[in-house]
C-alpha cells in the first residue's frame, strides 16, 4: 500500500498545525502509522492521496448516514451555493430545516441552529442553568459533550484515546461545578442527587454512548434518569450528536420512548457539513435571546449550505419508500453477527457492542457497560487490529474508544468483505 504522499503531507502539516491535525484522534497517536490524507469519498468508500481505496466505517464520525456524496445532498448544496455561501441574515432554508427537525424529533418544540455539537451542548447547559437558577451539571464518565470547559471532565473520545484526564486551561472553579458519575449506574446518580440535587441544573447524557466505543443504556437506565431529574427539579439533556437521525428518525429518544427537556444535535443535521442545533420545550427555548435574556449567537448559524444539505438528507431519511432504517439495521446486524463469529474462531479476548448502525469491537471479553469496563480493553491489541484492517482496505476509527458507523451505502458484499478482513486481522 503506497503512503508516499500521505507521509509527505504529514511532515508538512507537523510544521504548521499542532500534531499535524485539526482534531487530535486524526493523528493516529494510539494506533501508530501514518494517517491517511483523504482525497475523495463516494458511497461507502474513500480514496486517499496515494490512490488507496478503503471501505469507510468512520463516515466523518457518524453523520454520513447515506454515505459520501449522496446525489440528493450534492444537488441541494450546489443549488444553495449558486445563490451564495453565507448572508448573516435569515433565509427560507433555516425555517424549512427547523420545521423538519421539529417534525422528526417531537420533544423539540423549538430549535436554535448553531455551528457544532460543542456549541449545542454548551448552549443547552447555559439555558438549563438560567432556567433552574442552579450551577451544577451532572454528566457520566466516558461521555463526551464537546470541548467546552465545563464538559471536559471524565470525557471519552479523543480525551480517553490520548490518556488525558481532562485539560489544562480549565479553571478549577469551573471543573468543580461538573460531577461525573458511572454510566448505567442509577444508584450512584440517586445518591449524588440526594446530596447536590438542589444545586443541579441538569443531567446531560449520551443516551447511547459512542464516545467510549458503543455502550447501550441498561434496561431502565434512561427512564430512571427522567424520573430522578423530575424528582429533583433539574433538566434532562440528551446529547444526540451521534444518535440523532441515525438510530431512528427521532433519534435515541424515539428508539427508547423517552422525552428529554432539551436535545443537542450535531453535524448529522447537515449530513457532514459544519452545523449543530439544540432545542426542546417551548417554555425553555423562549428564554433564548432575542425573546428571552439567555444570550447565544453565531454569525454562521443557519448557514445556507448546511441547511440545504440537511433538508435533502432528512427528506431521504423520512421517506418510508427508501427504507433507510431497515437497510441500516440489516447491514449492521450482519456485521455484528460476522464479527462475533470471527471472534469465536480466534483466540482474541473481544466482544461486540451494537445499537442500530453504531458498533464497536472491544478487545475486552466483556461485558462493556461503562467507562471503567471499556478502559480495560487491550489498546495495543486494537492498534494491531486497526493496522491489519487498514492493510486490507478497511478504514476504522483510529481509537478503541470510538464507534464504527454503517451507512446505507454499504452493501452485503461490503459487509462480508469487512468480516473476512476482521477474521484475518484477529489471527495472531
C-alpha positions, 0 to 999 in steps of 0.5 A: 500500500503506497503512503508516499504522499500521505507521509509527505503531507504529514511532515508538512502539516507537523510544521504548521498545525499542532500534531499535524491535525485539526482534531487530535484522534486524526493523528493516529497517536494510539494506533501508530502509522501514518494517517491517511490524507483523504482525497475523495469519498463516494458511497461507502468508500474513500480514496486517499492521496496515494490512490488507496481505496478503503471501505469507510466505517468512520463516515466523518464520525457518524453523520454520513448516514447515506454515505459520501456524496449522496446525489440528493445532498450534492444537488441541494448544496450546489443549488444553495451555493449558486445563490451564495455561501453565507448572508448573516441574515435569515433565509427560507432554508433555516425555517424549512430545516427547523420545521423538519427537525421539529417534525422528526424529533417531537420533544423539540418544540423549538430549535436554535441552529448553531455551528457544532455539537460543542456549541449545542451542548454548551448552549443547552447547559447555559439555558438549563442553568438560567432556567433552574437558577442552579450551577451544577451539571451532572454528566457520566464518565466516558461521555463526551459533550464537546470541548467546552470547559465545563464538559471536559471532565471524565470525557471519552473520545479523543480525551480517553484515546490520548490518556488525558484526564481532562485539560489544562486551561480549565479553571478549577472553579469551573471543573468543580461545578461538573460531577461525573458519575458511572454510566448505567449506574442509577444508584450512584446518580440517586445518591449524588442527587440526594446530596447536590440535587438542589444545586443541579441544573441538569443531567446531560447524557449520551443516551447511547454512548459512542464516545467510549466505543458503543455502550447501550443504556441498561434496561431502565437506565434512561427512564430512571434518569427522567424520573430522578431529574423530575424528582429533583427539579433539574433538566434532562439533556440528551446529547444526540450528536451521534444518535440523532437521525441515525438510530431512528428518525427521532433519534435515541429518544424515539428508539427508547420512548423517552422525552428529554427537556432539551436535545443537542444535535450535531453535524448529522443535521447537515449530513457532514457539513459544519452545523449543530442545533439544540432545542426542546420545550417551548417554555425553555427555548423562549428564554433564548435571546432575542425573546428571552435574556439567555444570550447565544449567537453565531454569525454562521448559524443557519448557514445556507449550505448546511441547511440545504444539505440537511433538508435533502438528507432528512427528506431521504431519511423520512421517506418510508419508500427508501427504507433507510432504517431497515437497510441500516439495521440489516447491514449492521446486524450482519456485521455484528453477527460476522464479527462475533463469529470471527471472534469465536474462531480466534483466540482474541479476548473481544466482544461486540457492542451494537445499537442500530448502525453504531458498533464497536469491537472491544478487545475486552471479553466483556461485558462493556457497560461503562467507562471503567469496563471499556478502559480495560480493553487491550489498546495495543491489541486494537492498534494491531487490529486497526493496522491489519484492517487498514492493510486490507482496505478497511478504514476504522476509527483510529481509537478503541474508544470510538464507534464504527458507523454503517451507512446505507451505502454499504452493501452485503458484499461490503459487509462480508468483505469487512468480516473476512478482513476482521477474521484475518486481522484477529489471527495472531 
